[in-house]
Amino acid sequence: MALLLVPAILAAGCSSDEPPPAGQAASAAPSAAPSASPSPSPSAPQQFVLAVAGDVHFTGRTAPLLRDPATAFGPIIPVLQGADLAMINLETAITERGTPEPKEFHFRAPATAYAAVKAAGVDAVSLANNHVLDYGRVGLADTLDAATSAGVPVFGAG
């Protein structure tokens, strides 16, 4: 119900025309008196830049990138840092413990992966993927704990 009222209230509040007093006709000519407040000028629409990247991991050939977390994301860093909101899908368990699950591929990375995420300007990390549990519940708990320790907001698991 409130959603239906908002447009009506906004429309009424935006109207600057007042009906003439009873018994008087509306004037066709504008008043010569200056108005109390100038009419607002139309403003440009506000822009919100969202950057989203998927399937980020530091396993195998990408693991050496964590030697320098500040540069691990390479040339995409300015894009992530320039966004109002940057999110990635961290397609890995952040753990050095746990037992590999019975599946073909297993991705794991050390906690420095979160340092790389922060350095790249990522604001939030999705863990909703098929590799966050590669090392079982222990690996997931470590992933969540490492995110909390690093101050990186995560969503999609836990």
DSSP file (Angstrom, degrees, kcal/mol; ACC not computed):
  #  RESIDUE AA STRUCTURE BP1 BP2  ACC     N-H-->O    O-->H-N    N-H-->O    O-->H-N    TCO  KAPPA ALPHA  PHI   PSI    X-CA   Y-CA   Z-CA
    1    1 A M     >        0   0    0      0, 0.0     4,-1.4     0, 0.0     3,-0.5   0.000 360.0 360.0 360.0 -41.2    0.0    0.0    0.0
    2    2 A A  H  >  +     0   0    0      1,-0.2     4,-1.9     2,-0.2     3,-0.1   0.868 360.0  57.6 -62.9 -35.4    2.8    2.4    0.9
    3    3 A L  H  4 S+     0   0    0      1,-0.2    -1,-0.2     2,-0.2     0, 0.0   0.831 105.4  50.5 -64.9 -30.6    4.4    1.8   -2.5
    4    4 A L  H  > S+     0   0    0     -3,-0.5     4,-0.8     1,-0.2    -1,-0.2   0.819 109.9  50.6 -74.6 -30.5    1.2    3.0   -4.2
    5    5 A L  H  X S+     0   0    0     -4,-1.4     4,-2.7     1,-0.2     5,-0.2   0.829  96.1  69.7 -76.6 -31.8    1.1    6.1   -2.1
    6    6 A V  H  X S+     0   0    0     -4,-1.9     4,-2.8     1,-0.2     5,-0.2   0.921  99.5  46.1 -57.2 -50.2    4.7    7.2   -2.8
    7    7 A P  H  > S+     0   0    0      0, 0.0     4,-2.5     0, 0.0    -1,-0.2   0.900 114.0  49.9 -61.0 -37.3    4.1    8.1   -6.5
    8    8 A A  H  X S+     0   0    0     -4,-0.8     4,-2.1     2,-0.2    -2,-0.2   0.912 112.6  46.2 -66.8 -41.0    0.9   10.0   -5.6
    9    9 A I  H  X S+     0   0    0     -4,-2.7     4,-2.7     2,-0.2    -1,-0.2   0.922 113.6  49.1 -66.9 -43.7    2.7   12.0   -2.8
   10   10 A L  H  X S+     0   0    0     -4,-2.8     4,-1.6    -5,-0.2    -2,-0.2   0.913 111.0  49.9 -62.5 -42.7    5.6   12.7   -5.0
   11   11 A A  H  X S+     0   0    0     -4,-2.5     4,-0.6    -5,-0.2    -1,-0.2   0.907 113.6  45.7 -63.5 -41.3    3.4   13.9   -7.8
   12   12 A A  H >< S+     0   0    0     -4,-2.1     3,-0.7     1,-0.2    -2,-0.2   0.895 113.0  50.1 -68.9 -39.4    1.4   16.2   -5.5
   13   13 A G  H 3< S+     0   0    0     -4,-2.7    -1,-0.2     1,-0.2    -2,-0.2   0.743 107.3  54.8 -71.6 -23.0    4.6   17.5   -3.9
   14   14 A C  H 3< S+     0   0    0     -4,-1.6     2,-0.3    -5,-0.2    -1,-0.2   0.603  83.8 102.4 -85.6 -12.6    6.2   18.3   -7.3
   15   15 A S    <<  -     0   0    0     -3,-0.7    -3,-0.0    -4,-0.6    -4,-0.0  -0.575  43.7-179.5 -77.0 129.8    3.3   20.4   -8.5
   16   16 A S        +     0   0    0     -2,-0.3     2,-0.5     2,-0.0    -1,-0.1   0.470  52.3 100.8-104.6  -5.2    3.9   24.2   -8.2
   17   17 A D        -     0   0    0      0, 0.0    -2,-0.1     0, 0.0     0, 0.0  -0.695  53.9-165.6 -85.3 124.6    0.6   25.3   -9.6
   18   18 A E        -     0   0    0     -2,-0.5    -2,-0.0     1,-0.0     0, 0.0  -0.881  27.0-111.3-105.2 141.4   -1.9   26.4   -7.0
   19   19 A P        -     0   0    0      0, 0.0     3,-0.1     0, 0.0    -1,-0.0  -0.397  40.7-102.1 -67.0 148.7   -5.5   26.8   -7.8
   20   20 A P        -     0   0    0      0, 0.0     3,-0.1     0, 0.0     6,-0.1  -0.332  46.5 -89.1 -67.6 153.9   -6.7   30.4   -7.8
   21   21 A P    >   -     0   0    0      0, 0.0     3,-2.1     0, 0.0    -3,-0.0  -0.218  62.5 -75.3 -58.3 155.3   -8.8   31.5   -4.8
   22   22 A A  T 3  S+     0   0    0      1,-0.3     3,-0.1    -3,-0.1     0, 0.0  -0.254 120.1  20.4 -55.4 133.7  -12.5   30.9   -5.1
   23   23 A G  T 3  S+     0   0    0      1,-0.3     2,-0.4    -3,-0.1    -1,-0.3   0.356 102.8 101.6  89.8  -4.8  -14.2   33.4   -7.4
   24   24 A Q    <   -     0   0    0     -3,-2.1    -1,-0.3    -4,-0.0     2,-0.2  -0.889  66.6-129.1-114.3 145.0  -11.0   34.4   -9.3
   25   25 A A        -     0   0    0     -2,-0.4     2,-0.2    -3,-0.1    -3,-0.0  -0.568  33.9 -98.9 -86.3 153.1   -9.9   33.2  -12.8
   26   26 A A        -     0   0    0     -2,-0.2     2,-0.3    -6,-0.1    -1,-0.1  -0.503  38.9-118.8 -70.9 139.0   -6.5   31.8  -13.3
   27   27 A S        -     0   0    0     -2,-0.2     4,-0.1     1,-0.1    -1,-0.1  -0.614  15.5-159.9 -80.7 135.6   -4.0   34.3  -14.8
   28   28 A A  S    S+     0   0    0     -2,-0.3    -1,-0.1     2,-0.1    -2,-0.0   0.761  74.5  72.8 -84.1 -27.0   -2.6   33.5  -18.2
   29   29 A A  S    S-     0   0    0      1,-0.1     3,-0.1     0, 0.0    -2,-0.1  -0.673  90.8-111.4 -91.0 142.3    0.4   35.8  -17.8
   30   30 A P        -     0   0    0      0, 0.0     2,-0.1     0, 0.0    -1,-0.1  -0.365  39.5 -97.9 -68.7 152.4    3.2   35.0  -15.5
   31   31 A S        -     0   0    0      1,-0.1     4,-0.1     2,-0.1     0, 0.0  -0.412  19.2-143.6 -69.4 143.1    3.6   37.1  -12.3
   32   32 A A  S    S+     0   0    0     -2,-0.1    -1,-0.1    -3,-0.1     3,-0.1   0.662  74.5  98.2 -81.2 -16.9    6.2   39.8  -12.5
   33   33 A A  S    S-     0   0    0      1,-0.1    -2,-0.1     0, 0.0     2,-0.1  -0.491  84.4-110.8 -73.1 139.2    7.1   39.3   -8.9
   34   34 A P        -     0   0    0      0, 0.0     2,-0.1     0, 0.0    -1,-0.1  -0.389  34.8-111.4 -68.1 147.5   10.2   37.1   -8.3
   35   35 A S        -     0   0    0      1,-0.1     4,-0.0    -4,-0.1    -3,-0.0  -0.425  18.9-120.3 -78.2 156.6    9.6   33.7   -6.9
   36   36 A A  S    S+     0   0    0      1,-0.2    -1,-0.1    -2,-0.1     0, 0.0   0.849  97.8  19.5 -66.5 -35.8   10.7   33.0   -3.4
   37   37 A S  S    S-     0   0    0      3,-0.0    -1,-0.2     0, 0.0    -2,-0.0  -0.999  86.5-113.6-137.6 139.3   12.9   30.1   -4.5
   38   38 A P        -     0   0    0      0, 0.0     3,-0.1     0, 0.0    -2,-0.0  -0.333  40.1-101.4 -68.2 151.5   14.3   29.4   -8.0
   39   39 A S        -     0   0    0      1,-0.1     2,-0.1    -2,-0.0    -4,-0.0  -0.500  45.2-102.6 -71.8 142.0   13.0   26.3   -9.7
   40   40 A P        -     0   0    0      0, 0.0    -1,-0.1     0, 0.0     3,-0.0  -0.362  32.4-125.4 -67.1 142.0   15.5   23.4   -9.5
   41   41 A S        -     0   0    0      1,-0.1     2,-0.1    -3,-0.1     0, 0.0  -0.612  33.8 -97.3 -84.1 147.3   17.5   22.8  -12.6
   42   42 A P        -     0   0    0      0, 0.0     2,-0.3     0, 0.0    -1,-0.1  -0.415  43.7-147.9 -63.9 136.2   17.4   19.3  -14.0
   43   43 A S        -     0   0    0     -2,-0.1     3,-0.1     1,-0.1     0, 0.0  -0.730  19.8 -99.2-106.0 156.9   20.4   17.3  -12.9
   44   44 A A        -     0   0    0     -2,-0.3    -1,-0.1     1,-0.1     3,-0.1  -0.410  50.0 -95.2 -68.3 146.0   22.3   14.6  -14.7
   45   45 A P        -     0   0    0      0, 0.0     2,-0.2     0, 0.0    -1,-0.1  -0.361  43.2-110.9 -62.1 142.1   21.4   11.1  -13.6
   46   46 A Q        -     0   0    0     -3,-0.1     2,-0.4     1,-0.0    -3,-0.0  -0.526  29.8-138.9 -74.8 141.1   23.7    9.7  -11.0
   47   47 A Q        -     0   0    0     -2,-0.2     2,-0.4    -3,-0.1    -1,-0.0  -0.828  14.6-168.5-104.5 140.4   25.9    6.9  -12.1
   48   48 A F        -     0   0    0     -2,-0.4     2,-0.6     2,-0.0    35,-0.1  -0.986  12.3-151.5-127.8 118.6   26.7    3.8  -10.0
   49   49 A V        -     0   0    0     -2,-0.4    36,-1.7    33,-0.1    35,-1.7  -0.816  11.7-171.9 -99.1 123.5   29.5    1.6  -11.3
   50   50 A L  E     -a   85   0A   0     -2,-0.6     2,-0.5    34,-0.2    36,-0.2  -0.955   3.0-168.3-114.6 127.3   29.3   -2.1  -10.5
   51   51 A A  E     +a   86   0A   0     34,-2.7    36,-2.8    -2,-0.5     2,-0.4  -0.974   8.2 179.8-116.8 127.6   32.2   -4.5  -11.3
   52   52 A V  E     -a   87   0A   0     -2,-0.5     2,-0.4    34,-0.2    36,-0.2  -0.993   3.3-179.6-130.6 129.8   31.7   -8.2  -11.0
   53   53 A A  E     -a   88   0A   0     34,-2.3    36,-1.4    -2,-0.4     2,-0.3  -0.967  12.0-152.4-127.9 145.8   34.2  -10.9  -11.7
   54   54 A G  E     +     0   0A   0     -2,-0.4    36,-0.1    34,-0.2    -2,-0.0  -0.779  59.6  17.9-119.2 161.6   33.7  -14.6  -11.5
   55   55 A D  E     +     0   0A   0     -2,-0.3     2,-0.5     1,-0.2    -1,-0.2   0.890  67.3 170.8  51.9  55.0   35.7  -17.8  -10.9
   56   56 A V  E     +a   90   0A   0     33,-2.9    35,-1.9    -3,-0.2     2,-0.3  -0.822   6.8 153.5 -92.8 129.6   38.8  -16.3   -9.2
   57   57 A H        -     0   0    0     -2,-0.5     2,-0.2    33,-0.2    35,-0.1  -0.984  41.5-144.1-150.3 161.3   41.2  -18.8   -7.6
   58   58 A F        +     0   0    0     -2,-0.3     2,-0.3    52,-0.0    50,-0.1  -0.596  56.9 122.9-124.8  67.6   44.9  -19.0   -6.8
   59   59 A T    >   -     0   0    0     -2,-0.2     3,-1.6    50,-0.1     2,-0.2  -0.949  69.7 -15.6-128.7 145.9   45.6  -22.7   -7.5
   60   60 A G  G >  S+     0   0    0     -2,-0.3     3,-1.2     1,-0.3    47,-0.0  -0.424 136.1   8.3  65.4-124.8   48.1  -24.3   -9.8
   61   61 A R  G 3  S+     0   0    0      1,-0.3    -1,-0.3    -2,-0.2     4,-0.1   0.684 133.9  51.8 -68.8 -17.3   49.5  -21.8  -12.3
   62   62 A T  G X  S+     0   0    0     -3,-1.6     3,-1.3     1,-0.2     4,-0.3   0.587  86.1  86.3 -92.8 -10.3   47.8  -18.8  -10.6
   63   63 A A  G X  S+     0   0    0     -3,-1.2     3,-1.9     1,-0.3    -1,-0.2   0.876  79.4  62.2 -57.6 -41.2   49.2  -19.7   -7.1
   64   64 A P  G >  S+     0   0    0      0, 0.0     3,-1.9     0, 0.0     4,-0.3   0.725  86.0  76.1 -60.9 -18.6   52.5  -17.8   -7.6
   65   65 A L  G X  S+     0   0    0     -3,-1.3     3,-1.2     1,-0.3     6,-0.2   0.789  83.2  66.8 -61.0 -25.6   50.5  -14.5   -8.0
   66   66 A L  G <  S+     0   0    0     -3,-1.9    -1,-0.3    -4,-0.3    -3,-0.1   0.517  74.0  86.7 -77.3  -3.3   50.0  -14.5   -4.2
   67   67 A R  G <  S+     0   0    0     -3,-1.9    -1,-0.2     1,-0.3    -2,-0.2   0.851 107.5  24.7 -60.2 -31.5   53.8  -13.9   -3.7
   68   68 A D  S X> S-     0   0    0     -3,-1.2     3,-2.1    -4,-0.3     4,-0.6  -0.766  75.2-176.0-131.6  87.0   52.8  -10.3   -4.1
   69   69 A P  G >4 S+     0   0    0      0, 0.0     3,-0.7     0, 0.0     4,-0.4   0.789  79.1  67.6 -55.6 -28.7   49.2   -9.9   -3.1
   70   70 A A  G 34 S+     0   0    0      1,-0.2     3,-0.1     2,-0.1    -4,-0.1   0.753 114.0  28.2 -64.6 -22.8   49.2   -6.2   -4.0
   71   71 A T  G X4 S+     0   0    0     -3,-2.1     3,-1.9    -6,-0.2    -1,-0.2   0.311  86.7 110.0-118.5   7.3   49.6   -7.1   -7.7
   72   72 A A  T << S+     0   0    0     -3,-0.7    -2,-0.1    -4,-0.6    -1,-0.1   0.793  79.2  50.9 -58.9 -31.9   47.9  -10.5   -7.8
   73   73 A F  T >  S-     0   0    0     -4,-0.4     3,-1.4     1,-0.2    -1,-0.3   0.509  92.4-168.4 -87.4  -3.4   44.9   -9.3   -9.8
   74   74 A G  G X   -     0   0    0     -3,-1.9     3,-1.8     1,-0.2    -1,-0.2  -0.169  58.6  -1.4  59.2-139.0   47.2   -7.6  -12.4
   75   75 A P  G 3  S+     0   0    0      0, 0.0     4,-0.3     0, 0.0    -1,-0.2   0.560 122.7  68.5 -69.6  -8.2   45.7   -5.2  -15.0
   76   76 A I  G X> S+     0   0    0     -3,-1.4     4,-2.1     1,-0.2     3,-0.5   0.599  74.6  91.6 -83.2  -9.9   42.1   -5.6  -13.8
   77   77 A I  H <> S+     0   0    0     -3,-1.8     4,-3.0     1,-0.2     5,-0.3   0.900  81.7  52.0 -53.9 -48.7   43.0   -3.8  -10.5
   78   78 A P  H 3> S+     0   0    0      0, 0.0     4,-1.7     0, 0.0    -1,-0.2   0.863 109.1  51.7 -60.1 -33.0   42.1   -0.2  -11.8
   79   79 A V  H <> S+     0   0    0     -3,-0.5     4,-0.6    -4,-0.3    -2,-0.2   0.941 113.8  42.7 -66.6 -46.4   38.7   -1.5  -13.0
   80   80 A L  H >< S+     0   0    0     -4,-2.1     3,-0.9     1,-0.2    -1,-0.2   0.924 116.3  47.5 -66.1 -44.3   37.9   -3.0   -9.6
   81   81 A Q  H 3< S+     0   0    0     -4,-3.0    -1,-0.2     1,-0.2    -2,-0.2   0.793 109.1  55.4 -68.0 -27.7   39.2   -0.1   -7.7
   82   82 A G  H 3< S+     0   0    0     -4,-1.7    -1,-0.2    -5,-0.3    -2,-0.2   0.567  90.0  95.3 -82.5  -8.6   37.3    2.4   -9.9
   83   83 A A  S << S-     0   0    0     -3,-0.9     3,-0.2    -4,-0.6   -33,-0.2  -0.497  73.6-136.6 -83.1 151.6   33.9    0.8   -9.2
   84   84 A D  S    S+     0   0    0    -35,-1.7     2,-0.4     1,-0.3   -34,-0.2   0.830 100.6  16.3 -69.8 -33.2   31.5    1.9   -6.6
   85   85 A L  E    S-a   50   0A   0    -36,-1.7   -34,-2.7     2,-0.0     2,-0.5  -0.957  73.3-174.0-143.3 121.6   30.9   -1.7   -5.8
   86   86 A A  E     +a   51   0A   0     -2,-0.4    37,-2.6    35,-0.2    38,-1.5  -0.971   8.9 174.2-119.9 129.4   33.3   -4.6   -6.8
   87   87 A M  E     -ab  52 124A   0    -36,-2.8   -34,-2.3    -2,-0.5     2,-0.3  -0.962   7.1-172.4-132.6 149.5   32.5   -8.2   -6.2
   88   88 A I  E     -ab  53 125A   0     36,-1.4    38,-3.3    -2,-0.3     2,-0.7  -0.925  28.5-121.8-133.1 161.9   34.1  -11.5   -7.2
   89   89 A N  E     - b   0 126A   0    -36,-1.4   -33,-2.9    -2,-0.3     2,-1.3  -0.931  25.6-150.3-100.5 109.5   33.3  -15.1   -7.0
   90   90 A L  E     -a   56   0A   0     36,-2.2     2,-1.9    -2,-0.7   -33,-0.2  -0.693  10.2-165.6 -85.5  97.2   36.1  -16.7   -5.0
   91   91 A E        +     0   0    0    -35,-1.9     2,-0.3    -2,-1.3    -1,-0.1  -0.392  55.8  66.0 -86.5  59.6   36.1  -20.1   -6.5
   92   92 A T  S    S-     0   0    0     -2,-1.9     2,-0.4   -35,-0.1    16,-0.2  -0.984  80.6-105.1-167.2 160.2   38.3  -21.8   -3.9
   93   93 A A  E     -d  108   0B   0     14,-1.7    16,-2.2    -2,-0.3     2,-1.1  -0.828  27.0-142.3 -91.1 136.6   38.6  -22.8   -0.3
   94   94 A I  E     +d  109   0B   0     -2,-0.4     2,-0.3    45,-0.4    52,-0.3  -0.787  61.2 104.0 -99.9  89.3   40.9  -20.6    1.8
   95   95 A T        -     0   0    0     -2,-1.1    -2,-0.1    14,-0.9    14,-0.1  -0.991  58.2-156.9-162.3 156.2   42.5  -23.3    3.9
   96   96 A E  S    S+     0   0    0     -2,-0.3     2,-0.2    12,-0.1    -1,-0.1   0.140  84.6  60.9-120.5  13.1   45.5  -25.3    4.5
   97   97 A R        +     0   0    0     41,-0.1    -2,-0.0     2,-0.1    42,-0.0  -0.539  65.2  71.8-123.1-171.3   43.6  -28.0    6.3
   98   98 A G  S    S-     0   0    0     -2,-0.2    38,-0.2    40,-0.1    37,-0.0  -0.003  73.1 -82.4  88.5 167.7   40.8  -30.4    5.6
   99   99 A T        -     0   0    0     36,-0.4    40,-0.1     1,-0.0    39,-0.1  -0.924  46.6-106.1-111.5 132.4   40.4  -33.6    3.5
  100  100 A P        -     0   0    0      0, 0.0    35,-0.2     0, 0.0    34,-0.1  -0.313  36.3-122.4 -58.5 136.3   39.8  -33.4   -0.2
  101  101 A E        -     0   0    0     33,-2.5     2,-1.8     1,-0.1    33,-0.0  -0.392  36.2 -90.9 -72.9 156.3   36.2  -34.2   -1.2
  102  102 A P  S    S+     0   0    0      0, 0.0     2,-0.3     0, 0.0    -1,-0.1  -0.511  88.8 104.7 -74.1  87.4   35.7  -37.1   -3.6
  103  103 A K  S    S-     0   0    0     -2,-1.8     3,-0.0     1,-0.1     0, 0.0  -0.943  77.6-106.9-155.4 170.5   35.7  -35.1   -6.8
  104  104 A E  S    S+     0   0    0     -2,-0.3     2,-0.4     1,-0.1    -1,-0.1   0.933  96.3  41.2 -74.8 -47.3   38.0  -34.5   -9.7
  105  105 A F        -     0   0    0      2,-0.0     2,-0.4     0, 0.0    -1,-0.1  -0.852  60.4-172.6-111.6 139.4   39.2  -30.9   -9.1
  106  106 A H        -     0   0    0     -2,-0.4     2,-0.5    -6,-0.1    25,-0.1  -0.993   3.1-168.3-131.1 125.3   40.2  -29.3   -5.8
  107  107 A F        +     0   0    0     -2,-0.4   -14,-1.7    24,-0.2     2,-0.3  -0.951  15.7 158.1-115.9 131.1   41.0  -25.6   -5.3
  108  108 A R  E     -d   93   0B   0     -2,-0.5   -14,-0.2   -16,-0.2   -12,-0.1  -0.990  10.9-178.8-146.3 152.5   42.6  -24.2   -2.2
  109  109 A A  E     -d   94   0B   0    -16,-2.2   -14,-0.9    -2,-0.3   -50,-0.1  -0.971  30.2-102.9-145.4 157.7   44.6  -21.1   -1.4
  110  110 A P    >   -     0   0    0      0, 0.0     3,-2.1     0, 0.0     4,-0.2  -0.291  44.1 -97.1 -76.1 169.2   46.3  -19.6    1.6
  111  111 A A  T >> S+     0   0    0      1,-0.3     3,-1.7     2,-0.2     4,-0.6   0.683 114.4  80.6 -61.9 -18.3   44.7  -16.7    3.6
  112  112 A T  H 3> S+     0   0    0      1,-0.3     4,-1.9     2,-0.2    -1,-0.3   0.663  73.4  79.3 -64.3 -12.6   46.9  -14.2    1.6
  113  113 A A  H <> S+     0   0    0     -3,-2.1     4,-2.1     1,-0.2    -1,-0.3   0.876  90.2  52.8 -59.8 -35.6   44.2  -14.6   -1.1
  114  114 A Y  H <> S+     0   0    0     -3,-1.7     4,-2.4     2,-0.2    -1,-0.2   0.835 103.6  55.7 -70.7 -30.9   42.1  -12.2    0.9
  115  115 A A  H  X S+     0   0    0     -4,-0.6     4,-2.5     2,-0.2    -1,-0.2   0.896 108.8  48.4 -63.9 -38.8   45.0   -9.7    1.1
  116  116 A A  H  X S+     0   0    0     -4,-1.9     4,-1.8     2,-0.2    -2,-0.2   0.904 109.6  52.4 -65.6 -41.7   45.0   -9.8   -2.8
  117  117 A V  H  <>S+     0   0    0     -4,-2.1     5,-2.1     2,-0.2     4,-0.5   0.930 112.6  44.6 -59.5 -47.0   41.2   -9.3   -2.8
  118  118 A K  H ><5S+     0   0    0     -4,-2.4     3,-1.4     1,-0.2    -2,-0.2   0.919 111.2  52.7 -65.0 -43.8   41.5   -6.2   -0.6
  119  119 A A  H 3<5S+     0   0    0     -4,-2.5    -1,-0.2     1,-0.3    -2,-0.2   0.821 105.4  56.3 -62.5 -30.3   44.5   -4.8   -2.5
  120  120 A A  T 3<5S-     0   0    0     -4,-1.8    -1,-0.3    -5,-0.2   -39,-0.2   0.602 118.7-110.3 -77.9 -10.7   42.5   -5.1   -5.8
  121  121 A G  T < 5 +     0   0    0     -3,-1.4     2,-0.3    -4,-0.5   -35,-0.2   0.674  59.1 160.9  90.4  17.5   39.6   -3.0   -4.4
  122  122 A V      < -     0   0    0     -5,-2.1    -1,-0.3    -6,-0.2   -35,-0.2  -0.583  22.5-168.2 -75.2 131.7   37.1   -5.8   -4.1
  123  123 A D        +     0   0    0    -37,-2.6     2,-0.3    -2,-0.3   -36,-0.2   0.759  67.1  10.0 -92.5 -28.7   34.3   -4.9   -1.7
  124  124 A A  E     -b   87   0A   0    -38,-1.5   -36,-1.4    28,-0.1     2,-0.4  -0.994  62.9-144.5-154.4 150.8   32.6   -8.3   -1.3
  125  125 A V  E     -bc  88 154A   0     28,-2.4    30,-2.1    -2,-0.3     2,-0.4  -0.967   9.9-142.9-124.1 129.1   33.2  -11.9   -2.2
  126  126 A S  E     -bc  89 155A   0    -38,-3.3   -36,-2.2    -2,-0.4    30,-0.2  -0.749  14.8-179.4 -86.4 135.0   30.8  -14.6   -3.2
  127  127 A L        +     0   0    0     28,-2.9     2,-1.9    -2,-0.4     5,-0.2   0.197  46.2 118.4-112.3  11.0   31.5  -18.1   -1.9
  128  128 A A        +     0   0    0     27,-0.5     2,-0.3    29,-0.1    29,-0.1  -0.558  51.4 101.4 -81.9  81.4   28.4  -19.6   -3.6
  129  129 A N  S    S-     0   0    0     -2,-1.9     3,-0.4    27,-0.1     4,-0.3  -0.919  83.7 -97.8-154.3 176.9   30.3  -22.0   -5.8
  130  130 A N  S    S+     0   0    0     -2,-0.3    -2,-0.1     1,-0.2   -39,-0.1   0.314 111.9  53.2 -88.5   8.8   31.3  -25.6   -6.2
  131  131 A H  S >  S+     0   0    0    -41,-0.1     3,-1.9   -39,-0.1   -24,-0.2   0.533  78.3  86.1-118.1  -9.7   34.8  -25.3   -4.8
  132  132 A V  T 3  S+     0   0    0     -3,-0.4     3,-0.3     1,-0.3    11,-0.2   0.785  98.4  43.6 -63.4 -24.7   34.3  -23.6   -1.4
  133  133 A L  T >  S+     0   0    0     -4,-0.3     3,-2.0     1,-0.2    -1,-0.3   0.133  75.3 116.4-104.4  19.5   33.7  -27.1    0.1
  134  134 A D  T <  S+     0   0    0     -3,-1.9   -33,-2.5     1,-0.3    -1,-0.2   0.793  87.3  37.1 -57.5 -27.6   36.6  -28.8   -1.8
  135  135 A Y  T 3> S-     0   0    0      1,-0.4     4,-1.6    -3,-0.3   -36,-0.4  -0.105 116.7-117.1-117.8  33.6   38.2  -29.5    1.7
  136  136 A G  H <>  -     0   0    0     -3,-2.0     4,-1.9     2,-0.2    -1,-0.4  -0.057  56.5 -37.6  70.6-165.4   35.0  -30.2    3.6
  137  137 A R  H  > S+     0   0    0      1,-0.2     4,-2.8     2,-0.2    -1,-0.2   0.835 136.0  57.9 -66.0 -33.4   33.5  -28.3    6.5
  138  138 A V  H  > S+     0   0    0     -3,-0.3     4,-2.5     2,-0.2    -1,-0.2   0.934 107.2  47.9 -61.8 -45.2   36.9  -27.6    8.0
  139  139 A G  H  X S+     0   0    0     -4,-1.6     4,-2.1     2,-0.2   -45,-0.4   0.882 112.1  49.4 -63.1 -38.9   37.9  -25.9    4.8
  140  140 A L  H  X S+     0   0    0     -4,-1.9     4,-2.5     2,-0.2     5,-0.2   0.927 110.3  50.2 -66.2 -43.9   34.7  -23.9    4.7
  141  141 A A  H  X S+     0   0    0     -4,-2.8     4,-2.6     1,-0.2    -2,-0.2   0.915 111.9  48.3 -60.7 -42.3   35.1  -22.8    8.4
  142  142 A D  H  X S+     0   0    0     -4,-2.5     4,-2.7     2,-0.2    -1,-0.2   0.891 109.6  53.3 -63.5 -39.1   38.7  -21.8    7.6
  143  143 A T  H  X S+     0   0    0     -4,-2.1     4,-1.7     2,-0.2    -2,-0.2   0.921 112.8  43.0 -61.1 -45.6   37.5  -19.8    4.6
  144  144 A L  H  X S+     0   0    0     -4,-2.5     4,-2.2     2,-0.2    -2,-0.2   0.905 114.6  49.9 -68.4 -42.4   35.0  -17.9    6.6
  145  145 A D  H  X S+     0   0    0     -4,-2.6     4,-2.7    -5,-0.2    -2,-0.2   0.908 110.2  50.3 -63.4 -42.0   37.4  -17.3    9.5
  146  146 A A  H  X S+     0   0    0     -4,-2.7     4,-2.1   -52,-0.3    -1,-0.2   0.882 109.3  51.8 -64.6 -37.8   40.1  -16.0    7.2
  147  147 A A  H  X>S+     0   0    0     -4,-1.7     5,-2.6    -5,-0.2     4,-1.0   0.925 111.2  47.1 -63.0 -44.6   37.5  -13.6    5.6
  148  148 A T  H ><5S+     0   0    0     -4,-2.2     3,-0.7     1,-0.2    -2,-0.2   0.934 112.1  49.7 -62.8 -46.0   36.6  -12.3    9.0
  149  149 A S  H 3<5S+     0   0    0     -4,-2.7    -1,-0.2     1,-0.2    -2,-0.2   0.867 114.3  45.3 -60.5 -37.2   40.2  -11.9   10.0
  150  150 A A  H 3<5S-     0   0    0     -4,-2.1    -1,-0.2    -5,-0.2    -2,-0.2   0.605 111.2-121.1 -82.2 -12.2   41.0  -10.0    6.8
  151  151 A G  T <<5 +     0   0    0     -4,-1.0    -3,-0.2    -3,-0.7    -4,-0.1   0.834  62.1 145.7  74.2  32.7   37.9   -7.8    7.1
  152  152 A V      < -     0   0    0     -5,-2.6    -1,-0.2    -6,-0.2     2,-0.2  -0.912  47.6-131.3-105.8 117.4   36.5   -9.0    3.7
  153  153 A P        -     0   0    0      0, 0.0   -28,-2.4     0, 0.0     2,-0.3  -0.465  29.7-173.0 -66.0 133.2   32.7   -9.3    3.5
  154  154 A V  E     +c  125   0A   0    -30,-0.2     2,-0.3    -2,-0.2   -28,-0.2  -0.896   8.8 179.0-125.2 156.8   31.5  -12.6    2.1
  155  155 A F  E     +c  126   0A   0    -30,-2.1   -28,-2.9    -2,-0.3   -27,-0.5  -0.978  52.4  54.8-149.7 159.2   28.2  -14.0    1.1
  156  156 A G  S    S+     0   0    0     -2,-0.3     2,-0.3   -30,-0.2   -27,-0.1   0.364  99.9  51.3 100.1  -4.6   26.7  -17.2   -0.4
  157  157 A A              0   0    0    -29,-0.1    -1,-0.1     1,-0.0   -29,-0.1  -0.987 360.0 360.0-156.8 154.5   28.1  -19.7    2.1
  158  158 A G              0   0    0     -2,-0.3    -1,-0.0   -31,-0.1   -18,-0.0   0.457 360.0 360.0  96.3 360.0   28.2  -20.2    5.9
